[in-house]
Amino acid sequence: MSTEKEVLLSVQHLKKYFNVGKRAILKAVDDVSFDIYKGETLGMVGESGCGKTTCGRTSIGLYSKTDGQVLYKGKDVHALSGKDRQTFKKEVQMVFQDPYGSLDPRMTVAEIVAEGLDIHHLAKNKQERQERVYQCLEMVGLNREHANRFVHEFSGGQRQRIGIARALAVNPEFIVLDEPISALDVSIQAQVVNLLIDLQKKMGLTYLFVAHDLSMVKHISDRIAVLYLGTLVELASSNELFANPLHPYTQALLSAIPIPDPQVEKEREAKKIKLEGDVPSPINPAPGCRFKGRCKYCTSACEETLPELKDMGNGHFVACHRAQELQEKGNE
C-alpha cells in the first residue's frame, strides 16, 4: 500500500441513540470516529450489544444518525440526494449476518442477484443481465445451474455466497460485512473469509468487517477497531493490536482467544484475564469510562470523565486514562 492513503469513508463523532421508554435513551453508538482507507479492511470487534452492527448501518445511511458526520468520498452520506444518492447506493453494498433471513424465499437466485442490476439499470438487455448473474455466481464459487433455484435448496454457506454475489453484481467499491460468518459452521467460515480476501484483491474492494471472532478478524483485517458499549476504545493495525494491546478490555478479549494446543492452552490458563461483572446497560449510561465497573485499573478519573481517543504512536489509538502507564508497563 502506498504511504499516501486515500480516505474512502470518514466517520466523525458519530452518535446513534434510540428512545426506548420514558426518559430512557439507549446510546448504541456514542461519539465514534474512524477513517477507512481505500482498498483496506477495517475489522470492528466487541461483545454482543456493543454497537458494532448499528455503527456499520449508520455509517452507510441505513439508520439515520443522531449526531456527527459520515463522509463518503468527501460527501455527507446522510445529506445525499438525487443522482449522488443513487451513485452512493450502487457503490456501497452490505452483506448481512443472517443468510436465512436476508434472502427472499419467493425469488429465484437469479432474481436475487439481479435485483441491483434492475434498480440501477446496469444491464442493456436480458442476455447481458443473465450473463452478469452467471458471472457473479461463478465469482463466489457457485455455478450457473444454481441461478434458477430457490434459496431453501441451499446450505447456509451457499446462501451467504448468494448474498455476496448480490452485493458484487453492481460493481461496488465499499462493502459492509455484518458478521457474515457468525451463522455458519466453523468449517465453512474460513472458506467464506478466504473468498472475501480473494474478491478484494481481484476487484480492489474496501471492507468494513464486523465480527466478534478475533482470530478471524486478524486473518482478514488490515486494522482493527475495538468497540465497548457504544464507544471506540482502541484502534490499531491488526499486527500492532495483537502484539501490543493497550486497553484493558482489548487485553481481556485477546487473552480469551483459544489456542488449538492443549498444552499451550493449559499454560495460558493462569494468565487469562477474567472480567468481573456483567456488561452494563447502554441505556442512560453513567458518566465516566464505560468499562470502569469491570476494570482493575479504575481510578477516580475513570469514574468521572469519559476518556478520549489518544494517539500512542504508530497509528495506535486508545481511549484510556492510564494508557501511557499501561504502555510503559508493557514495554518493561
C-alpha positions as CSV (number, residue, x, y, z in Angstrom):
1,M,0.0,0.0,0.0
2,S,1.3,3.5,-0.8
3,T,2.2,5.8,2.0
4,E,-0.4,8.3,0.8
5,K,-3.6,6.5,1.8
6,E,-6.9,7.8,0.3
7,V,-9.7,8.0,2.8
8,L,-12.8,6.4,1.4
9,L,-15.2,6.7,4.4
10,S,-14.7,9.1,7.3
11,V,-16.8,8.7,10.4
12,Q,-16.6,11.7,12.7
13,H,-18.2,11.9,16.2
14,L,-21.0,9.6,15.1
15,K,-23.9,9.1,17.6
16,K,-26.9,6.9,17.2
17,Y,-29.4,6.9,20.1
18,F,-32.7,5.1,20.4
19,N,-35.6,6.3,22.7
20,V,-36.7,3.1,24.5
21,G,-39.1,4.5,27.0
22,K,-39.8,7.5,29.3
23,R,-36.5,9.3,29.6
24,A,-34.7,6.1,28.6
25,I,-32.1,6.6,25.9
26,L,-30.2,3.7,24.5
27,K,-26.8,5.0,23.4
28,A,-26.0,2.4,20.8
29,V,-23.2,4.4,19.2
30,D,-21.7,7.3,21.2
31,D,-19.2,9.6,19.7
32,V,-17.3,7.2,17.5
33,S,-14.7,8.4,15.0
34,F,-12.6,6.5,12.5
35,D,-11.4,6.5,8.8
36,I,-11.5,3.6,6.3
37,Y,-8.9,3.8,3.6
38,K,-9.4,2.8,0.0
39,G,-8.6,-0.9,-0.5
40,E,-8.2,-1.9,3.1
41,T,-10.3,-4.0,5.5
42,L,-11.2,-2.4,8.8
43,G,-12.3,-5.0,11.3
44,M,-14.7,-4.0,14.0
45,V,-15.0,-6.2,17.1
46,G,-16.6,-6.3,20.5
47,E,-19.1,-8.2,22.6
48,S,-22.7,-8.7,21.5
49,G,-24.6,-5.5,22.1
50,C,-21.6,-3.2,21.9
51,G,-23.0,-1.3,18.9
52,K,-20.9,-2.8,16.0
53,T,-23.8,-3.5,13.7
54,T,-25.6,-0.2,14.5
55,C,-22.3,1.6,13.8
56,G,-21.9,-0.1,10.4
57,R,-25.5,0.5,9.4
58,T,-25.5,4.2,10.4
59,S,-22.2,4.7,8.6
60,I,-23.9,3.9,5.3
61,G,-27.2,5.6,6.0
62,L,-29.3,2.5,6.7
63,Y,-30.1,4.2,10.1
64,S,-30.4,7.9,10.4
65,K,-27.8,9.4,12.7
66,T,-28.4,11.2,16.0
67,D,-25.3,13.4,15.6
68,G,-21.9,13.5,14.0
69,Q,-21.0,13.2,10.3
70,V,-20.2,10.4,7.9
71,L,-18.3,11.4,4.7
72,Y,-18.0,9.0,1.7
73,K,-15.5,10.4,-0.9
74,G,-15.9,13.7,0.9
75,K,-19.7,13.9,0.6
76,D,-22.1,13.7,3.6
77,V,-23.8,10.3,3.5
78,H,-26.8,11.5,5.5
79,A,-27.4,14.5,3.2
80,L,-27.1,12.8,-0.2
81,S,-30.0,13.2,-2.6
82,G,-30.8,12.7,-6.3
83,K,-28.0,11.4,-8.5
84,D,-25.4,11.4,-5.7
85,R,-27.6,9.2,-3.6
86,Q,-28.2,6.8,-6.4
87,T,-24.4,6.6,-7.1
88,F,-23.8,6.0,-3.4
89,K,-26.3,3.2,-3.2
90,K,-24.6,1.5,-6.1
91,E,-21.1,1.9,-4.8
92,V,-21.8,0.9,-1.2
93,Q,-23.3,-2.5,-0.5
94,M,-23.9,-4.7,2.6
95,V,-23.7,-8.4,3.3
96,F,-26.0,-9.3,6.2
97,Q,-25.4,-11.6,9.2
98,D,-28.3,-14.0,8.6
99,P,-28.1,-15.9,5.3
100,Y,-31.6,-17.3,6.0
101,G,-33.5,-14.1,6.7
102,S,-31.7,-11.7,4.3
103,L,-32.7,-13.6,1.0
104,D,-36.3,-13.6,-0.2
105,P,-37.6,-17.2,-0.3
106,R,-40.0,-16.4,-3.1
107,M,-37.4,-15.2,-5.5
108,T,-35.0,-17.4,-7.6
109,V,-31.3,-16.9,-7.1
110,A,-31.1,-15.1,-10.5
111,E,-33.8,-12.6,-9.4
112,I,-32.0,-12.0,-6.1
113,V,-28.6,-11.4,-7.7
114,A,-30.1,-9.3,-10.5
115,E,-32.1,-7.0,-8.2
116,G,-29.4,-4.4,-8.1
117,L,-28.8,-4.6,-11.8
118,D,-32.5,-3.8,-12.4
119,I,-32.7,-1.0,-9.9
120,H,-29.6,0.8,-11.3
121,H,-30.3,-0.2,-15.0
122,L,-26.9,-1.8,-15.4
123,A,-27.9,-4.4,-18.0
124,K,-28.9,-3.3,-21.5
125,N,-30.9,-6.4,-22.2
126,K,-32.0,-9.8,-20.8
127,Q,-29.0,-11.6,-22.2
128,E,-26.5,-9.2,-20.6
129,R,-28.4,-9.4,-17.3
130,Q,-28.3,-13.2,-17.4
131,E,-24.5,-13.2,-18.2
132,R,-23.8,-10.9,-15.3
133,V,-25.8,-13.1,-12.9
134,Y,-23.8,-16.2,-14.1
135,Q,-20.5,-14.3,-13.8
136,C,-21.3,-13.2,-10.2
137,L,-22.3,-16.7,-9.1
138,E,-19.1,-18.1,-10.5
139,M,-17.1,-15.5,-8.8
140,V,-18.4,-16.7,-5.4
141,G,-17.9,-20.4,-6.1
142,L,-21.4,-21.3,-7.3
143,N,-22.3,-22.3,-10.8
144,R,-24.9,-21.2,-13.4
145,E,-27.2,-24.1,-12.8
146,H,-27.9,-22.6,-9.4
147,A,-29.5,-19.5,-10.9
148,N,-33.0,-20.9,-11.4
149,R,-33.3,-22.5,-7.9
150,F,-34.8,-21.1,-4.8
151,V,-32.8,-20.3,-1.6
152,H,-34.4,-23.0,0.5
153,E,-32.5,-25.5,-1.6
154,F,-29.1,-24.2,-0.4
155,S,-27.0,-24.6,2.7
156,G,-26.1,-21.6,5.0
157,G,-22.7,-21.2,3.4
158,Q,-24.1,-21.3,-0.1
159,R,-26.8,-18.8,0.9
160,Q,-24.1,-16.4,2.2
161,R,-22.3,-16.8,-1.1
162,I,-25.6,-15.8,-2.9
163,G,-25.7,-12.7,-0.6
164,I,-22.1,-11.8,-1.6
165,A,-22.9,-12.3,-5.3
166,R,-25.9,-9.9,-4.9
167,A,-23.6,-7.3,-3.4
168,L,-21.0,-7.7,-6.1
169,A,-23.5,-7.5,-9.0
170,V,-23.5,-3.7,-9.1
171,N,-19.6,-3.4,-9.0
172,P,-19.4,-1.8,-5.6
173,E,-16.4,-0.1,-4.1
174,F,-17.2,-0.5,-0.4
175,I,-18.9,-3.4,1.3
176,V,-20.1,-3.6,4.9
177,L,-19.8,-7.2,6.1
178,D,-22.1,-7.5,9.1
179,E,-20.9,-10.7,10.9
180,P,-21.0,-12.6,7.6
181,I,-19.7,-15.8,9.1
182,S,-21.2,-16.0,12.6
183,A,-24.3,-18.0,11.5
184,L,-22.1,-20.5,9.5
185,D,-20.4,-23.8,10.5
186,V,-16.8,-23.4,11.6
187,S,-15.6,-25.5,8.6
188,I,-17.3,-23.1,6.2
189,Q,-16.3,-19.8,7.9
190,A,-12.7,-19.9,6.7
191,Q,-13.8,-20.7,3.1
192,V,-16.1,-17.6,3.1
193,V,-13.4,-15.4,4.6
194,N,-10.8,-16.6,2.1
195,L,-13.3,-15.9,-0.7
196,L,-13.8,-12.4,0.5
197,I,-10.0,-11.8,0.6
198,D,-9.7,-13.1,-3.0
199,L,-12.5,-10.9,-4.2
200,Q,-11.0,-7.9,-2.5
201,K,-7.7,-8.5,-4.4
202,K,-9.4,-9.0,-7.7
203,M,-11.8,-6.1,-7.5
204,G,-10.0,-3.6,-5.4
205,L,-12.8,-3.6,-2.8
206,T,-12.8,-1.9,0.6
207,Y,-14.4,-3.7,3.6
208,L,-15.8,-2.9,7.0
209,F,-15.8,-6.3,8.5
210,V,-18.0,-6.5,11.7
211,A,-17.4,-9.6,13.8
212,H,-16.8,-11.0,17.3
213,D,-14.4,-13.8,16.3
214,L,-11.0,-12.1,16.9
215,S,-8.8,-14.7,15.2
216,M,-10.9,-14.5,12.0
217,V,-10.8,-10.7,12.2
218,K,-7.0,-10.8,12.4
219,H,-6.9,-13.0,9.3
220,I,-8.8,-10.6,7.1
221,S,-8.2,-7.1,8.6
222,D,-5.5,-4.5,8.0
223,R,-6.6,-2.5,11.0
224,I,-9.0,-3.4,13.9
225,A,-11.4,-1.1,15.8
226,V,-12.5,-2.4,19.3
227,L,-15.9,-1.2,20.5
228,Y,-17.2,-1.4,24.0
229,L,-20.7,-0.3,24.9
230,G,-21.1,2.2,22.0
231,T,-17.6,3.7,22.4
232,L,-14.4,3.1,20.4
233,V,-11.8,2.0,23.0
234,E,-8.9,1.0,20.7
235,L,-7.8,1.3,17.0
236,A,-4.6,-0.1,15.6
237,S,-3.2,-2.2,12.8
238,S,-4.0,-5.8,13.1
239,N,-0.4,-6.9,14.0
240,E,0.1,-4.0,16.4
241,L,-3.2,-4.7,18.2
242,F,-2.4,-8.3,18.8
243,A,1.3,-7.7,19.7
244,N,0.6,-4.7,22.0
245,P,-3.0,-4.3,23.2
246,L,-3.2,-1.2,25.4
247,H,-6.8,-1.0,26.6
248,P,-7.7,-3.4,29.5
249,Y,-10.8,-4.6,27.6
250,T,-8.7,-5.4,24.4
251,Q,-6.2,-7.3,26.6
252,A,-9.0,-9.3,28.1
253,L,-10.5,-10.1,24.7
254,L,-7.2,-11.3,23.3
255,S,-6.4,-13.4,26.3
256,A,-9.7,-15.3,25.8
257,I,-8.8,-16.4,22.2
258,P,-8.4,-20.2,22.4
259,I,-5.3,-21.9,21.0
260,P,-5.7,-25.4,19.4
261,D,-2.9,-26.9,21.6
262,P,-4.0,-28.4,24.9
263,Q,-0.5,-27.9,26.5
264,V,-0.2,-24.3,25.5
265,E,-3.8,-23.6,26.5
266,K,-3.1,-25.1,29.9
267,E,-0.1,-22.9,30.5
268,R,-2.1,-19.8,29.3
269,E,-5.0,-20.5,31.7
270,A,-3.3,-18.8,34.6
271,K,-2.6,-15.7,32.5
272,K,-6.1,-15.3,31.2
273,I,-7.8,-12.1,32.2
274,K,-11.2,-12.9,33.6
275,L,-13.5,-9.9,33.5
276,E,-15.6,-9.4,36.6
277,G,-19.2,-8.4,36.4
278,D,-21.7,-8.1,33.5
279,V,-21.7,-5.6,30.6
280,P,-23.6,-2.6,32.0
281,S,-26.7,-1.4,30.2
282,P,-26.2,1.1,27.3
283,I,-29.5,2.8,28.5
284,N,-28.7,6.1,30.2
285,P,-25.1,5.1,30.9
286,A,-23.4,6.7,34.0
287,P,-20.7,9.4,33.5
288,G,-17.1,8.3,33.2
289,C,-15.4,5.4,31.3
290,R,-17.9,2.7,30.2
291,F,-15.5,0.0,31.2
292,K,-14.9,1.3,34.8
293,G,-17.0,-1.3,36.6
294,R,-15.0,-4.2,35.1
295,C,-11.5,-2.7,35.1
296,K,-8.8,-3.5,37.7
297,Y,-7.0,-0.2,36.8
298,C,-10.0,2.0,37.5
299,T,-9.3,5.4,39.2
300,S,-11.4,8.4,40.3
301,A,-10.7,10.0,36.8
302,C,-12.2,6.9,35.2
303,E,-15.3,7.3,37.4
304,E,-15.8,10.9,36.4
305,T,-14.8,11.5,32.7
306,L,-15.1,9.5,29.5
307,P,-11.5,9.1,28.2
308,E,-10.8,10.5,24.7
309,L,-9.1,8.5,21.9
310,K,-5.4,9.3,22.1
311,D,-2.7,8.6,19.5
312,M,0.0,6.5,21.2
313,G,2.2,6.5,18.1
314,N,2.5,4.0,15.2
315,G,-1.2,4.6,14.2
316,H,-2.3,3.1,17.6
317,F,-5.2,4.9,19.2
318,V,-6.6,4.1,22.7
319,A,-9.3,5.6,24.9
320,C,-8.0,5.0,28.4
321,H,-6.9,7.5,31.2
322,R,-4.0,5.2,32.1
323,A,-2.9,4.2,28.6
324,Q,0.6,5.8,28.9
325,E,1.2,3.9,32.1
326,L,0.0,0.6,30.7
327,Q,2.1,1.2,27.6
328,E,5.2,1.7,29.7
329,K,4.4,-1.3,31.8
330,G,4.0,-3.4,28.7
331,N,7.4,-2.3,27.4
332,E,9.2,-3.2,30.6
